[in-house]
Amino acid sequence: MPFSAADLLNAETATRLRTIVFYQMRLDLMGTFGGLLTSEKLTFNRLMNEFIASLPDEGWEKALTDEFNEIVLKNILNDKFDASKANCAVVGTGIEQFLPPPVEEATAGGV
């Protein structure tokens, strides 16, 4: 089944998408959408929609997870990672909202 706007409501899916797009934008991978400037949010939404569009209809979950895992293992959980030195200065507890891509609705009777 292809990716749908409803899939953005899944917290793991949203986190994976955010991390992938933050990586593409060369932002802090532990950052939050709410912490972005308005112009960065527009870029984020464009890149996220492009990434979603590139996902295969069948098996998109695996493709998304594989991309996320590669980024995390290469850039966060690598040989240089030292958990004792990790500092979480700001803990984002607010709800983040990703606006789903517009859904085109088919109309009955070609109206």
C-alpha positions in Angstrom: 0.0 0.0 0.0 1.4 3.4 -0.9 2.4 6.1 1.6 -0.6 8.2 2.6 -1.2 11.4 4.6 -2.5 9.2 7.5 1.0 7.6 7.8 2.3 11.0 9.0 0.3 10.5 12.2 2.5 7.6 13.2 5.2 9.0 15.6 8.0 6.6 14.4 7.3 7.5 10.7 7.3 11.2 11.5 10.5 11.0 13.4 12.2 9.0 10.6 11.0 11.5 8.0 12.2 14.5 10.2 15.6 12.9 10.7 16.1 12.2 7.0 15.1 15.7 5.9 17.2 17.4 8.7 20.1 15.4 7.3 19.4 16.6 3.8 19.2 20.2 5.1 22.5 19.7 7.2 20.6 20.5 10.4 21.1 19.1 13.9 19.6 15.6 13.6 18.2 15.9 17.1 16.4 19.2 16.3 12.7 19.8 16.2 10.5 21.1 13.4 9.2 23.8 15.8 12.7 25.1 16.2 13.1 25.9 12.5 12.8 29.3 10.9 9.8 29.9 8.6 12.0 29.6 5.5 13.5 26.4 6.8 10.0 25.0 7.4 9.1 25.7 3.8 12.3 24.0 2.6 11.6 21.1 5.1 8.1 20.6 3.7 9.3 20.6 0.1 12.1 18.1 0.8 9.8 15.9 2.8 7.2 15.8 0.1 9.9 15.0 -2.5 11.2 12.2 -0.3 7.7 10.8 0.2 7.1 10.9 -3.5 10.3 9.0 -4.1 9.2 6.1 -1.9 8.1 2.9 -3.5 4.4 2.1 -3.4 5.1 -1.3 -2.0 7.6 -1.6 0.8 7.9 2.1 1.6 8.2 1.3 5.3 11.4 -0.7 4.7 12.8 2.0 2.4 12.1 4.7 5.0 13.5 2.6 7.8 16.7 1.7 5.9 17.4 5.3 5.0 16.8 6.4 8.6 19.0 3.6 10.0 21.9 4.5 7.6 21.8 8.1 8.6 21.6 7.4 12.4 24.3 4.8 12.3 26.7 6.9 10.2 26.1 10.3 11.9 25.0 9.6 15.5 25.7 6.1 16.7 29.2 5.9 15.2 32.7 5.3 16.6 32.9 8.9 17.8 29.7 8.7 19.8 30.2 9.0 23.6 26.9 8.8 25.5 28.5 10.2 28.6 29.3 13.5 26.7 25.9 13.8 25.1 24.1 16.8 26.4 20.5 17.3 25.8 20.3 21.1 26.6 16.7 21.4 25.4 14.1 18.7 25.6 11.3 19.3 23.2 8.1 18.2 24.9 5.7 20.1 22.6 3.6 18.5 20.0 5.0 18.8 16.5 2.7 19.0 13.5 3.7 18.1 10.1 1.2 19.2 7.5 0.5 16.3 5.2 0.8 16.9 1.5 -2.4 18.0 -0.1 -4.7 15.0 -1.0 -6.4 15.3 -4.3 -9.9 13.9 -4.0 -11.6 12.2 -6.9 -15.0 13.6 -7.6 -17.9 11.5 -8.6 -19.3 12.0 -12.1 -16.3 14.1 -13.3 -17.6 17.2 -11.6 
